Structure formats: structure tokens, C-alpha cells
Amino acid sequence: MRHICIIGNSAAGVSCAKTIRQTDSESKITIISQENYPAYLRFKLLDFLYQGIKESDLFEFAKDFYKENNIELVNNVVTHIEPEKKRLYFKEKGFLEFDILVLACGRKPKFPDIKGTNKRGVVTVYNFDDAKQIIETLPLIQTVCITGSNYVTEKLVDFFAQKNIEVKLFCPQLKINSESKSIEYITDSQIQEILGNGDAKAVKLSNNKIIGTNLVVYADILVPNIDLVKDTPIKYNNGIIVNSSMLTNIENIYAAGDVTEITGREKSFSWANAEQEGTTTGRCICQI
Ligand SMILES: Cc1cc2nc3c(=O)[nH]c(=O)nc-3n(C[C@H](O)[C@H](O)[C@H](O)COP(=O)(O)OP(=O)(O)OC[C@H]3O[C@@H](n4cnc5c(N)ncnc54)[C@H](O)[C@@H]3O)c2cc1C
């Protein structure tokens, strides 16, 4: 029986597994995720923050999926892979052997190279844990520092301003369409260090000013998560390079979703695109 391992339990990984199971009930399928949850609708995290949708709605997407499709879900961090030995290795001990590997490991936050980004209260809005941390911190904060320039930034600024939390926004280009007086645009300096012991307590700016805050949000710092293919023969550029069958340059190793790069094609970082690439991968694995 062949063993298909999928690193990534989100749009690309889940759609790949679903597609395989449509025609192949024999192969053993293992999905691995470093997040200790079943798959959830990542693109609805902002709606969850706004309290518009319930936690259960976020997780509805794949609730019974694993059991119904005979798929094993493993919660662990993959630290490296050995394509020649067809093995992947876990942070929490051990390894798995695969016949086919699918890298559906998405994007990851890349924090700026300053001191203190590892403190509690320094977050991005990439995963469910980030969203929960923001919600838990809300009653404790009067001020939030936000860095970013995309639509996530705009939504976050609006979210905090509505809660009468003072927003210090570090993005000279971004003007938020809001009447709120609690938004201050900081254009003449940047965050140079995050101060505090275990928890963020303040930020020090490049003009030496200090702003007290327990929450620092980096809203747009996601990059394709190519860590696992560095130091392997698998080719990558900004993302893992795949052909139109989502195959890397190594036989039996595919990649799908936000982590990929297809030469000559503009990348779309979207849920629909990740699902589509996962489906294509599943079809190519099953040759349908
Ligand atoms: C806040 C926010 C808002 C968004 N809004 C929209 C929107 O409105 N519309 C839209 O289309 N898209 C939106 N997106 C983008 C969309 O969510 C992504 O394009 C989509 O989730 C990509 O899916 P993916 O399967 O490629 O990877 P991801 O969803 O990033 O999932 C990656 C998976 O890999 C796992 N993983 C990574 N590394 C390892 C490792 N070393 N070991 C084990 N597991 C690992 C993770 O645990 C996770 O399960 C938004 C994203 C965010 C963060």
C-alpha cells in the first residue's frame, strides 16, 4: 500500500486529500499540521476577530473529513525532509516514510530583524492562535501598534478603532477611511525594538521615543514557507518551483497552494487558488 504524506492541513492539503479519496480508497493518507486543530477557513480569521462568525463556523469546513475519508491527521512540526530516503522528520521525535509527498505548507510570517519579536503580544494575523491571542489581549490594552499596508491592516485598524483602542499605525502610504480620532499615523519613525521581559510592554522607535503597548501586530509579513526545501535538491525561488502538474523537480514530490511558484505564471495567494492547486495535485497523483 502506498503512503501519501501531505504537509499542510489547509486549503491545498485538504483539497488534495479529498481529490485522491474520490478514486483511491486504498492508499494510506497522512496529513501533518503544526497547528493543533483540524483544518479551518483561514481566510475567515478576520471575520472571526470581528465576532461576525462563530468559532464553530470557522471549523465547519473539515469537521468530519478525516474520519469519513480514513485520513490520519498528525499534529507535529516537520523539521526536514530527505527526498533520497523518502523520509520526513518531526520536531517531536521520529520520522515518517512516504511514497509520495505533497508540500502544502503555505506561507509563514517573516518578522523584521529587530529585537523582541519573539515576545508574547507580538503577532501577525496568520493563524487561529494569533486571532485568539488578539482577542485575549483586548481587555488589557489601551494602545496597539500596527505595521502593514494591505487590506488586512485596514480591517485591523478599523477593528481596534471601533473598540476605542488607540491605534499607532506604522505605514506612511496607508490612509484609512475612518473618522476615528484614535488612529495616529506614524510616518517619521519605525519600530526598532520591542521591550518587555516575556511579554511585550512597549516599543522603542527609531527616533528613540517609547510607546507603551502590550500588542504589536504585523499585518502583512507573510512569505512562502520554503524552509523545508532549503538544503534539499528540491528547487525553489520565492516559492517551491512546480510544473503544471504541481510536480517539483523530484519525482514523487509535489507542492500546492501558497508555497508554490509556477514559472511564467503570476502567483495568486488566495484560498480558491490553493484549493485548485490541491485538486490538480490530487488528480495528477491519481492520474485522472
Ligand atoms: C488574515 C488572512 C485573511 C485572508 N483573507 C483572504 C480572503 O479574503 N480571500 C482569499 O482568497 N484568501 C485570503 N487569505 C489567504 C488564504 O487564506 C490562503 O491563500 C490559503 O489559506 C492558502 O492555503 P494553503 O493550503 O496553501 O496554506 P495555509 O493556509 O497557509 O496552510 C499551511 C498549512 O501548513 C502547515 N505547516 C506549515 N509548515 C509546517 C511544518 N513545518 N510542519 C507541519 N505543518 C506545517 C500549517 O500548519 C497549515 O496547516 C487570507 C489569509 C489570511 C492569513
PDBQT file of the ligand as one rigid body, heavy atoms in Angstrom, charges set to zero:
ROOT
HETATM    1  C1  LIG A 301      -5.851  37.035   7.720  1.00  0.00    +0.000 C 
HETATM    2  C2  LIG A 301      -5.988  36.423   6.382  1.00  0.00    +0.000 A 
HETATM    3  C3  LIG A 301      -7.017  36.817   5.543  1.00  0.00    +0.000 A 
HETATM    4  C4  LIG A 301      -7.155  36.254   4.283  1.00  0.00    +0.000 A 
HETATM    5  N1  LIG A 301      -8.203  36.629   3.506  1.00  0.00    +0.000 NA
HETATM    6  C5  LIG A 301      -8.402  36.022   2.318  1.00  0.00    +0.000 A 
HETATM    7  C6  LIG A 301      -9.541  36.313   1.532  1.00  0.00    +0.000 A 
HETATM    8  O1  LIG A 301     -10.357  37.162   1.882  1.00  0.00    +0.000 OA
HETATM    9  N2  LIG A 301      -9.701  35.622   0.343  1.00  0.00    +0.000 N 
HETATM   10  C7  LIG A 301      -8.804  34.673  -0.067  1.00  0.00    +0.000 A 
HETATM   11  O2  LIG A 301      -8.995  34.054  -1.128  1.00  0.00    +0.000 OA
HETATM   12  N3  LIG A 301      -7.707  34.365   0.667  1.00  0.00    +0.000 NA
HETATM   13  C8  LIG A 301      -7.482  35.018   1.827  1.00  0.00    +0.000 A 
HETATM   14  N4  LIG A 301      -6.388  34.711   2.587  1.00  0.00    +0.000 N 
HETATM   15  C9  LIG A 301      -5.374  33.795   2.013  1.00  0.00    +0.000 C 
HETATM   16  C10 LIG A 301      -5.759  32.315   2.161  1.00  0.00    +0.000 C 
HETATM   17  O3  LIG A 301      -6.150  32.027   3.466  1.00  0.00    +0.000 OA
HETATM   18  C11 LIG A 301      -4.536  31.486   1.742  1.00  0.00    +0.000 C 
HETATM   19  O4  LIG A 301      -4.248  31.778   0.381  1.00  0.00    +0.000 OA
HETATM   20  C12 LIG A 301      -4.772  29.992   1.935  1.00  0.00    +0.000 C 
HETATM   21  O5  LIG A 301      -5.018  29.697   3.286  1.00  0.00    +0.000 OA
HETATM   22  C13 LIG A 301      -3.558  29.193   1.450  1.00  0.00    +0.000 C 
HETATM   23  O6  LIG A 301      -3.777  27.858   1.712  1.00  0.00    +0.000 OA
HETATM   24  P1  LIG A 301      -2.579  26.808   1.779  1.00  0.00    +0.000 P 
HETATM   25  O7  LIG A 301      -3.231  25.481   1.959  1.00  0.00    +0.000 OA
HETATM   26  O8  LIG A 301      -1.670  26.994   0.635  1.00  0.00    +0.000 OA
HETATM   27  O9  LIG A 301      -1.703  27.190   3.070  1.00  0.00    +0.000 OA
HETATM   28  P2  LIG A 301      -2.047  27.663   4.538  1.00  0.00    +0.000 P 
HETATM   29  O10 LIG A 301      -3.496  28.001   4.699  1.00  0.00    +0.000 OA
HETATM   30  O11 LIG A 301      -1.054  28.719   4.851  1.00  0.00    +0.000 OA
HETATM   31  O12 LIG A 301      -1.759  26.389   5.425  1.00  0.00    +0.000 OA
HETATM   32  C14 LIG A 301      -0.455  25.886   5.601  1.00  0.00    +0.000 C 
HETATM   33  C15 LIG A 301      -0.510  24.597   6.415  1.00  0.00    +0.000 C 
HETATM   34  O13 LIG A 301       0.811  24.059   6.519  1.00  0.00    +0.000 OA
HETATM   35  C16 LIG A 301       1.077  23.682   7.865  1.00  0.00    +0.000 C 
HETATM   36  N5  LIG A 301       2.547  23.734   8.036  1.00  0.00    +0.000 N 
HETATM   37  C17 LIG A 301       3.406  24.676   7.567  1.00  0.00    +0.000 A 
HETATM   38  N6  LIG A 301       4.678  24.355   7.852  1.00  0.00    +0.000 NA
HETATM   39  C18 LIG A 301       4.628  23.177   8.520  1.00  0.00    +0.000 A 
HETATM   40  C19 LIG A 301       5.625  22.311   9.098  1.00  0.00    +0.000 A 
HETATM   41  N7  LIG A 301       6.936  22.595   9.009  1.00  0.00    +0.000 N 
HETATM   42  N8  LIG A 301       5.222  21.192   9.723  1.00  0.00    +0.000 NA
HETATM   43  C20 LIG A 301       3.899  20.883   9.818  1.00  0.00    +0.000 A 
HETATM   44  N9  LIG A 301       2.913  21.662   9.291  1.00  0.00    +0.000 NA
HETATM   45  C21 LIG A 301       3.277  22.786   8.644  1.00  0.00    +0.000 A 
HETATM   46  C22 LIG A 301       0.273  24.695   8.690  1.00  0.00    +0.000 C 
HETATM   47  O14 LIG A 301       0.034  24.214   9.989  1.00  0.00    +0.000 OA
HETATM   48  C23 LIG A 301      -1.014  24.753   7.846  1.00  0.00    +0.000 C 
HETATM   49  O15 LIG A 301      -1.844  23.664   8.170  1.00  0.00    +0.000 OA
HETATM   50  C24 LIG A 301      -6.229  35.264   3.848  1.00  0.00    +0.000 A 
HETATM   51  C25 LIG A 301      -5.183  34.847   4.700  1.00  0.00    +0.000 A 
HETATM   52  C26 LIG A 301      -5.058  35.417   5.948  1.00  0.00    +0.000 A 
HETATM   53  C27 LIG A 301      -3.930  34.940   6.848  1.00  0.00    +0.000 C 
ENDROOT
TORSDOF 0
